[in-house]
Amino acid sequence: SEEDLRLVMSILKNEMANANPEIAKKKALLTKYINDIKIIKALEVEGLEFGEEIEKIEKQIEELKEEIEELLEA
C-alpha cells in the first residue's frame, strides 16, 4: 500500500541518507513507480482503463521493496 511505501522511503532517508548509491537509485525508482500509479489512477477517473498497467507497476514496486530491504540488511 502507499502507507507501506512511505514507511520504506522514510526508513531509507533516515538510515542511509543516500550514502549507498544503489539504494539511492532504487529509492528514486520507487518514487517514480509511486508517481506513475498516481498518474494512472487520475487517468482512470477520466474513464480510461489501466488495470493491467497498475498490476505490473505494483509488482515492480513489491520486487523493488524486497531488493531495498535486502540491501538494508546487508
Gaussian input, Z-matrix of N, CA and C with variables (Angstrom, degrees):
# hf/3-21g

backbone

0 1
 N
 C     1     B1
 C     2     B2     1     A1
 N     3     B3     2     A2     1     D1
 C     4     B4     3     A3     2     D2
 C     5     B5     4     A4     3     D3
 N     6     B6     5     A5     4     D4
 C     7     B7     6     A6     5     D5
 C     8     B8     7     A7     6     D6
 N     9     B9     8     A8     7     D7
 C    10    B10     9     A9     8     D8
 C    11    B11    10    A10     9     D9
 N    12    B12    11    A11    10    D10
 C    13    B13    12    A12    11    D11
 C    14    B14    13    A13    12    D12
 N    15    B15    14    A14    13    D13
 C    16    B16    15    A15    14    D14
 C    17    B17    16    A16    15    D15
 N    18    B18    17    A17    16    D16
 C    19    B19    18    A18    17    D17
 C    20    B20    19    A19    18    D18
 N    21    B21    20    A20    19    D19
 C    22    B22    21    A21    20    D20
 C    23    B23    22    A22    21    D21
 N    24    B24    23    A23    22    D22
 C    25    B25    24    A24    23    D23
 C    26    B26    25    A25    24    D24
 N    27    B27    26    A26    25    D25
 C    28    B28    27    A27    26    D26
 C    29    B29    28    A28    27    D27
 N    30    B30    29    A29    28    D28
 C    31    B31    30    A30    29    D29
 C    32    B32    31    A31    30    D30
 N    33    B33    32    A32    31    D31
 C    34    B34    33    A33    32    D32
 C    35    B35    34    A34    33    D33
 N    36    B36    35    A35    34    D34
 C    37    B37    36    A36    35    D35
 C    38    B38    37    A37    36    D36
 N    39    B39    38    A38    37    D37
 C    40    B40    39    A39    38    D38
 C    41    B41    40    A40    39    D39
 N    42    B42    41    A41    40    D40
 C    43    B43    42    A42    41    D41
 C    44    B44    43    A43    42    D42
 N    45    B45    44    A44    43    D43
 C    46    B46    45    A45    44    D44
 C    47    B47    46    A46    45    D45
 N    48    B48    47    A47    46    D46
 C    49    B49    48    A48    47    D47
 C    50    B50    49    A49    48    D48
 N    51    B51    50    A50    49    D49
 C    52    B52    51    A51    50    D50
 C    53    B53    52    A52    51    D51
 N    54    B54    53    A53    52    D52
 C    55    B55    54    A54    53    D53
 C    56    B56    55    A55    54    D54
 N    57    B57    56    A56    55    D55
 C    58    B58    57    A57    56    D56
 C    59    B59    58    A58    57    D57
 N    60    B60    59    A59    58    D58
 C    61    B61    60    A60    59    D59
 C    62    B62    61    A61    60    D60
 N    63    B63    62    A62    61    D61
 C    64    B64    63    A63    62    D62
 C    65    B65    64    A64    63    D63
 N    66    B66    65    A65    64    D64
 C    67    B67    66    A66    65    D65
 C    68    B68    67    A67    66    D66
 N    69    B69    68    A68    67    D67
 C    70    B70    69    A69    68    D68
 C    71    B71    70    A70    69    D69
 N    72    B72    71    A71    70    D70
 C    73    B73    72    A72    71    D71
 C    74    B74    73    A73    72    D72
 N    75    B75    74    A74    73    D73
 C    76    B76    75    A75    74    D74
 C    77    B77    76    A76    75    D75
 N    78    B78    77    A77    76    D76
 C    79    B79    78    A78    77    D77
 C    80    B80    79    A79    78    D78
 N    81    B81    80    A80    79    D79
 C    82    B82    81    A81    80    D80
 C    83    B83    82    A82    81    D81
 N    84    B84    83    A83    82    D82
 C    85    B85    84    A84    83    D83
 C    86    B86    85    A85    84    D84
 N    87    B87    86    A86    85    D85
 C    88    B88    87    A87    86    D86
 C    89    B89    88    A88    87    D87
 N    90    B90    89    A89    88    D88
 C    91    B91    90    A90    89    D89
 C    92    B92    91    A91    90    D90
 N    93    B93    92    A92    91    D91
 C    94    B94    93    A93    92    D92
 C    95    B95    94    A94    93    D93
 N    96    B96    95    A95    94    D94
 C    97    B97    96    A96    95    D95
 C    98    B98    97    A97    96    D96
 N    99    B99    98    A98    97    D97
 C   100   B100    99    A99    98    D98
 C   101   B101   100   A100    99    D99
 N   102   B102   101   A101   100   D100
 C   103   B103   102   A102   101   D101
 C   104   B104   103   A103   102   D102
 N   105   B105   104   A104   103   D103
 C   106   B106   105   A105   104   D104
 C   107   B107   106   A106   105   D105
 N   108   B108   107   A107   106   D106
 C   109   B109   108   A108   107   D107
 C   110   B110   109   A109   108   D108
 N   111   B111   110   A110   109   D109
 C   112   B112   111   A111   110   D110
 C   113   B113   112   A112   111   D111
 N   114   B114   113   A113   112   D112
 C   115   B115   114   A114   113   D113
 C   116   B116   115   A115   114   D114
 N   117   B117   116   A116   115   D115
 C   118   B118   117   A117   116   D116
 C   119   B119   118   A118   117   D117
 N   120   B120   119   A119   118   D118
 C   121   B121   120   A120   119   D119
 C   122   B122   121   A121   120   D120
 N   123   B123   122   A122   121   D121
 C   124   B124   123   A123   122   D122
 C   125   B125   124   A124   123   D123
 N   126   B126   125   A125   124   D124
 C   127   B127   126   A126   125   D125
 C   128   B128   127   A127   126   D126
 N   129   B129   128   A128   127   D127
 C   130   B130   129   A129   128   D128
 C   131   B131   130   A130   129   D129
 N   132   B132   131   A131   130   D130
 C   133   B133   132   A132   131   D131
 C   134   B134   133   A133   132   D132
 N   135   B135   134   A134   133   D133
 C   136   B136   135   A135   134   D134
 C   137   B137   136   A136   135   D135
 N   138   B138   137   A137   136   D136
 C   139   B139   138   A138   137   D137
 C   140   B140   139   A139   138   D138
 N   141   B141   140   A140   139   D139
 C   142   B142   141   A141   140   D140
 C   143   B143   142   A142   141   D141
 N   144   B144   143   A143   142   D142
 C   145   B145   144   A144   143   D143
 C   146   B146   145   A145   144   D144
 N   147   B147   146   A146   145   D145
 C   148   B148   147   A147   146   D146
 C   149   B149   148   A148   147   D147
 N   150   B150   149   A149   148   D148
 C   151   B151   150   A150   149   D149
 C   152   B152   151   A151   150   D150
 N   153   B153   152   A152   151   D151
 C   154   B154   153   A153   152   D152
 C   155   B155   154   A154   153   D153
 N   156   B156   155   A155   154   D154
 C   157   B157   156   A156   155   D155
 C   158   B158   157   A157   156   D156
 N   159   B159   158   A158   157   D157
 C   160   B160   159   A159   158   D158
 C   161   B161   160   A160   159   D159
 N   162   B162   161   A161   160   D160
 C   163   B163   162   A162   161   D161
 C   164   B164   163   A163   162   D162
 N   165   B165   164   A164   163   D163
 C   166   B166   165   A165   164   D164
 C   167   B167   166   A166   165   D165
 N   168   B168   167   A167   166   D166
 C   169   B169   168   A168   167   D167
 C   170   B170   169   A169   168   D168
 N   171   B171   170   A170   169   D169
 C   172   B172   171   A171   170   D170
 C   173   B173   172   A172   171   D171
 N   174   B174   173   A173   172   D172
 C   175   B175   174   A174   173   D173
 C   176   B176   175   A175   174   D174
 N   177   B177   176   A176   175   D175
 C   178   B178   177   A177   176   D176
 C   179   B179   178   A178   177   D177
 N   180   B180   179   A179   178   D178
 C   181   B181   180   A180   179   D179
 C   182   B182   181   A181   180   D180
 N   183   B183   182   A182   181   D181
 C   184   B184   183   A183   182   D182
 C   185   B185   184   A184   183   D183
 N   186   B186   185   A185   184   D184
 C   187   B187   186   A186   185   D185
 C   188   B188   187   A187   186   D186
 N   189   B189   188   A188   187   D187
 C   190   B190   189   A189   188   D188
 C   191   B191   190   A190   189   D189
 N   192   B192   191   A191   190   D190
 C   193   B193   192   A192   191   D191
 C   194   B194   193   A193   192   D192
 N   195   B195   194   A194   193   D193
 C   196   B196   195   A195   194   D194
 C   197   B197   196   A196   195   D195
 N   198   B198   197   A197   196   D196
 C   199   B199   198   A198   197   D197
 C   200   B200   199   A199   198   D198
 N   201   B201   200   A200   199   D199
 C   202   B202   201   A201   200   D200
 C   203   B203   202   A202   201   D201
 N   204   B204   203   A203   202   D202
 C   205   B205   204   A204   203   D203
 C   206   B206   205   A205   204   D204
 N   207   B207   206   A206   205   D205
 C   208   B208   207   A207   206   D206
 C   209   B209   208   A208   207   D207
 N   210   B210   209   A209   208   D208
 C   211   B211   210   A210   209   D209
 C   212   B212   211   A211   210   D210
 N   213   B213   212   A212   211   D211
 C   214   B214   213   A213   212   D212
 C   215   B215   214   A214   213   D213
 N   216   B216   215   A215   214   D214
 C   217   B217   216   A216   215   D215
 C   218   B218   217   A217   216   D216
 N   219   B219   218   A218   217   D217
 C   220   B220   219   A219   218   D218
 C   221   B221   220   A220   219   D219

   B1=1.4569
   B2=1.5252
   B3=1.3121
   B4=1.4649
   B5=1.5283
   B6=1.3617
   B7=1.4732
   B8=1.5267
   B9=1.3419
   B10=1.4655
   B11=1.5221
   B12=1.3193
   B13=1.4648
   B14=1.5268
   B15=1.3135
   B16=1.4681
   B17=1.5221
   B18=1.3350
   B19=1.4607
   B20=1.5273
   B21=1.3295
   B22=1.4656
   B23=1.5226
   B24=1.3263
   B25=1.4650
   B26=1.5295
   B27=1.3185
   B28=1.4579
   B29=1.5266
   B30=1.3206
   B31=1.4673
   B32=1.5232
   B33=1.3217
   B34=1.4640
   B35=1.5215
   B36=1.3156
   B37=1.4622
   B38=1.5158
   B39=1.3228
   B40=1.4586
   B41=1.5181
   B42=1.3278
   B43=1.4617
   B44=1.5166
   B45=1.3125
   B46=1.4504
   B47=1.5235
   B48=1.3094
   B49=1.4748
   B50=1.5299
   B51=1.3248
   B52=1.4685
   B53=1.5278
   B54=1.3453
   B55=1.4612
   B56=1.5261
   B57=1.3125
   B58=1.4603
   B59=1.5286
   B60=1.3308
   B61=1.4676
   B62=1.5249
   B63=1.3271
   B64=1.4661
   B65=1.5273
   B66=1.3256
   B67=1.4630
   B68=1.5273
   B69=1.3172
   B70=1.4671
   B71=1.5292
   B72=1.3413
   B73=1.4628
   B74=1.5321
   B75=1.3218
   B76=1.4678
   B77=1.5249
   B78=1.3293
   B79=1.4650
   B80=1.5323
   B81=1.3130
   B82=1.4668
   B83=1.5283
   B84=1.3229
   B85=1.4575
   B86=1.5246
   B87=1.3229
   B88=1.4640
   B89=1.5275
   B90=1.3177
   B91=1.4669
   B92=1.5281
   B93=1.3367
   B94=1.4695
   B95=1.5203
   B96=1.3267
   B97=1.4650
   B98=1.5249
   B99=1.3204
   B100=1.4711
   B101=1.5285
   B102=1.3216
   B103=1.4692
   B104=1.5278
   B105=1.3441
   B106=1.4667
   B107=1.5240
   B108=1.3301
   B109=1.4668
   B110=1.5224
   B111=1.3213
   B112=1.4717
   B113=1.5296
   B114=1.3299
   B115=1.4664
   B116=1.5257
   B117=1.3318
   B118=1.4673
   B119=1.5248
   B120=1.3283
   B121=1.4670
   B122=1.5283
   B123=1.3218
   B124=1.4669
   B125=1.5262
   B126=1.3184
   B127=1.4673
   B128=1.5245
   B129=1.3443
   B130=1.4635
   B131=1.5233
   B132=1.3292
   B133=1.4630
   B134=1.5278
   B135=1.3273
   B136=1.4665
   B137=1.5273
   B138=1.3270
   B139=1.4587
   B140=1.5162
   B141=1.3146
   B142=1.4601
   B143=1.5312
   B144=1.3223
   B145=1.4675
   B146=1.5304
   B147=1.3201
   B148=1.4725
   B149=1.5226
   B150=1.3272
   B151=1.4636
   B152=1.5157
   B153=1.3444
   B154=1.4642
   B155=1.5183
   B156=1.3186
   B157=1.4609
   B158=1.5282
   B159=1.3395
   B160=1.4615
   B161=1.5239
   B162=1.3334
   B163=1.4655
   B164=1.5251
   B165=1.3352
   B166=1.4687
   B167=1.5273
   B168=1.3234
   B169=1.4649
   B170=1.5239
   B171=1.3376
   B172=1.4622
   B173=1.5221
   B174=1.3436
   B175=1.4670
   B176=1.5319
   B177=1.3319
   B178=1.4627
   B179=1.5283
   B180=1.3309
   B181=1.4621
   B182=1.5214
   B183=1.3299
   B184=1.4651
   B185=1.5251
   B186=1.3412
   B187=1.4633
   B188=1.5240
   B189=1.3106
   B190=1.4570
   B191=1.5234
   B192=1.3285
   B193=1.4655
   B194=1.5247
   B195=1.3455
   B196=1.4632
   B197=1.5237
   B198=1.3231
   B199=1.4637
   B200=1.5247
   B201=1.3236
   B202=1.4645
   B203=1.5228
   B204=1.3329
   B205=1.4636
   B206=1.5213
   B207=1.3506
   B208=1.4619
   B209=1.5249
   B210=1.3221
   B211=1.4633
   B212=1.5259
   B213=1.3267
   B214=1.4630
   B215=1.5240
   B216=1.3354
   B217=1.4601
   B218=1.5170
   B219=1.3218
   B220=1.4692
   B221=1.5133
   A1=109.92
   A2=115.57
   A3=119.46
   A4=110.75
   A5=117.08
   A6=120.57
   A7=110.24
   A8=116.21
   A9=120.70
   A10=110.73
   A11=115.73
   A12=119.57
   A13=110.69
   A14=116.30
   A15=119.70
   A16=110.80
   A17=116.36
   A18=120.26
   A19=110.26
   A20=116.26
   A21=120.07
   A22=110.00
   A23=116.94
   A24=120.89
   A25=110.71
   A26=116.39
   A27=121.33
   A28=110.58
   A29=115.98
   A30=120.16
   A31=109.99
   A32=116.03
   A33=119.46
   A34=111.29
   A35=116.29
   A36=119.90
   A37=111.06
   A38=116.54
   A39=120.47
   A40=112.82
   A41=118.36
   A42=120.95
   A43=113.35
   A44=116.80
   A45=118.68
   A46=113.96
   A47=116.44
   A48=121.80
   A49=110.94
   A50=115.09
   A51=122.47
   A52=113.90
   A53=116.79
   A54=119.57
   A55=110.97
   A56=116.89
   A57=121.12
   A58=108.26
   A59=117.95
   A60=120.05
   A61=113.17
   A62=117.86
   A63=120.28
   A64=110.46
   A65=116.39
   A66=120.29
   A67=109.81
   A68=117.21
   A69=120.38
   A70=110.42
   A71=116.52
   A72=120.96
   A73=110.48
   A74=116.63
   A75=120.53
   A76=110.75
   A77=116.19
   A78=119.67
   A79=109.98
   A80=116.66
   A81=120.25
   A82=110.41
   A83=116.58
   A84=120.89
   A85=110.65
   A86=116.74
   A87=121.43
   A88=110.33
   A89=116.74
   A90=121.24
   A91=110.37
   A92=116.48
   A93=120.25
   A94=110.51
   A95=117.14
   A96=120.42
   A97=111.32
   A98=116.50
   A99=120.28
   A100=109.31
   A101=116.43
   A102=120.43
   A103=111.63
   A104=116.71
   A105=120.22
   A106=110.64
   A107=116.46
   A108=120.14
   A109=110.56
   A110=117.63
   A111=120.20
   A112=110.65
   A113=116.73
   A114=121.03
   A115=110.30
   A116=116.09
   A117=119.91
   A118=110.88
   A119=116.93
   A120=119.58
   A121=110.82
   A122=117.42
   A123=120.45
   A124=110.18
   A125=116.99
   A126=120.61
   A127=111.04
   A128=116.46
   A129=119.61
   A130=110.96
   A131=116.17
   A132=119.77
   A133=109.53
   A134=115.46
   A135=120.45
   A136=112.20
   A137=117.14
   A138=120.60
   A139=115.43
   A140=118.09
   A141=120.93
   A142=109.15
   A143=117.08
   A144=121.59
   A145=110.17
   A146=116.40
   A147=121.33
   A148=111.85
   A149=117.73
   A150=121.48
   A151=113.86
   A152=116.93
   A153=120.34
   A154=111.31
   A155=116.99
   A156=120.60
   A157=110.55
   A158=116.56
   A159=119.85
   A160=109.90
   A161=117.29
   A162=120.47
   A163=110.89
   A164=117.24
   A165=121.03
   A166=110.53
   A167=116.40
   A168=120.25
   A169=110.15
   A170=117.63
   A171=120.22
   A172=110.86
   A173=117.35
   A174=120.96
   A175=109.71
   A176=116.68
   A177=120.47
   A178=110.47
   A179=116.72
   A180=121.03
   A181=109.98
   A182=117.62
   A183=121.06
   A184=110.53
   A185=116.99
   A186=120.96
   A187=110.69
   A188=116.57
   A189=121.60
   A190=110.75
   A191=117.14
   A192=120.67
   A193=110.64
   A194=117.22
   A195=120.94
   A196=110.62
   A197=117.20
   A198=120.93
   A199=110.70
   A200=116.64
   A201=120.84
   A202=110.10
   A203=116.99
   A204=120.34
   A205=110.90
   A206=116.97
   A207=120.67
   A208=110.61
   A209=117.29
   A210=120.66
   A211=110.98
   A212=116.55
   A213=119.79
   A214=111.35
   A215=116.88
   A216=120.82
   A217=111.96
   A218=117.38
   A219=121.49
   A220=111.69
   D1=167.81
   D2=-178.31
   D3=-64.52
   D4=-32.97
   D5=176.94
   D6=-60.38
   D7=-45.68
   D8=179.56
   D9=-60.84
   D10=-41.60
   D11=-179.51
   D12=-63.80
   D13=-40.79
   D14=178.45
   D15=-64.19
   D16=-38.84
   D17=178.64
   D18=-63.48
   D19=-45.26
   D20=178.24
   D21=-59.60
   D22=-44.32
   D23=179.31
   D24=-60.68
   D25=-42.91
   D26=-179.18
   D27=-63.22
   D28=-44.76
   D29=179.17
   D30=-61.24
   D31=-43.73
   D32=179.75
   D33=-60.45
   D34=-45.24
   D35=-179.43
   D36=-62.04
   D37=-45.50
   D38=-175.28
   D39=-72.41
   D40=-45.14
   D41=-173.20
   D42=-82.14
   D43=-38.16
   D44=-171.13
   D45=-104.20
   D46=-27.07
   D47=-179.25
   D48=47.79
   D49=38.14
   D50=177.99
   D51=59.61
   D52=22.06
   D53=179.89
   D54=-67.76
   D55=-33.23
   D56=-179.71
   D57=-95.43
   D58=113.54
   D59=-176.10
   D60=-61.52
   D61=-31.12
   D62=179.28
   D63=-66.50
   D64=-41.35
   D65=178.10
   D66=-67.86
   D67=-41.04
   D68=179.11
   D69=-60.16
   D70=-40.73
   D71=179.36
   D72=-65.19
   D73=-43.22
   D74=179.99
   D75=-67.59
   D76=-35.55
   D77=178.40
   D78=-65.20
   D79=-40.33
   D80=178.18
   D81=-64.29
   D82=-39.28
   D83=178.02
   D84=-66.05
   D85=-40.32
   D86=177.20
   D87=-60.26
   D88=-43.83
   D89=177.90
   D90=-61.43
   D91=-41.21
   D92=178.10
   D93=-60.91
   D94=-45.75
   D95=-179.40
   D96=-62.15
   D97=-41.90
   D98=178.81
   D99=-60.46
   D100=-45.39
   D101=179.52
   D102=-65.32
   D103=-37.99
   D104=177.24
   D105=-58.89
   D106=-45.15
   D107=-179.73
   D108=-63.69
   D109=-40.71
   D110=178.52
   D111=-60.80
   D112=-43.13
   D113=179.56
   D114=-64.11
   D115=-46.29
   D116=-179.30
   D117=-62.09
   D118=-43.41
   D119=179.77
   D120=-63.76
   D121=-35.17
   D122=176.68
   D123=-65.88
   D124=-38.81
   D125=177.91
   D126=-66.88
   D127=-35.38
   D128=178.69
   D129=-63.97
   D130=-33.37
   D131=177.02
   D132=-60.40
   D133=-31.90
   D134=178.87
   D135=-78.15
   D136=0.46
   D137=175.54
   D138=103.05
   D139=1.59
   D140=178.30
   D141=-87.93
   D142=151.11
   D143=-177.99
   D144=-108.30
   D145=128.08
   D146=-179.25
   D147=-137.23
   D148=30.09
   D149=-176.49
   D150=-52.29
   D151=-47.35
   D152=-178.43
   D153=-64.22
   D154=-42.52
   D155=-179.21
   D156=-62.92
   D157=-42.20
   D158=179.50
   D159=-63.18
   D160=-42.62
   D161=178.95
   D162=-60.22
   D163=-42.99
   D164=179.35
   D165=-61.53
   D166=-46.52
   D167=-178.17
   D168=-65.85
   D169=-41.28
   D170=178.95
   D171=-62.07
   D172=-37.43
   D173=176.89
   D174=-64.84
   D175=-43.08
   D176=178.39
   D177=-62.10
   D178=-38.71
   D179=179.10
   D180=-63.27
   D181=-45.91
   D182=179.78
   D183=-60.33
   D184=-45.08
   D185=178.91
   D186=-62.22
   D187=-41.94
   D188=-179.62
   D189=-65.54
   D190=-41.75
   D191=177.77
   D192=-60.18
   D193=-41.64
   D194=178.11
   D195=-63.21
   D196=-43.80
   D197=178.84
   D198=-61.30
   D199=-42.40
   D200=-179.70
   D201=-64.58
   D202=-44.22
   D203=179.33
   D204=-61.06
   D205=-40.79
   D206=177.59
   D207=-62.14
   D208=-41.81
   D209=179.09
   D210=-65.27
   D211=-37.78
   D212=179.59
   D213=-67.29
   D214=-32.42
   D215=-179.65
   D216=-77.44
   D217=-22.34
   D218=-176.50
   D219=-68.17

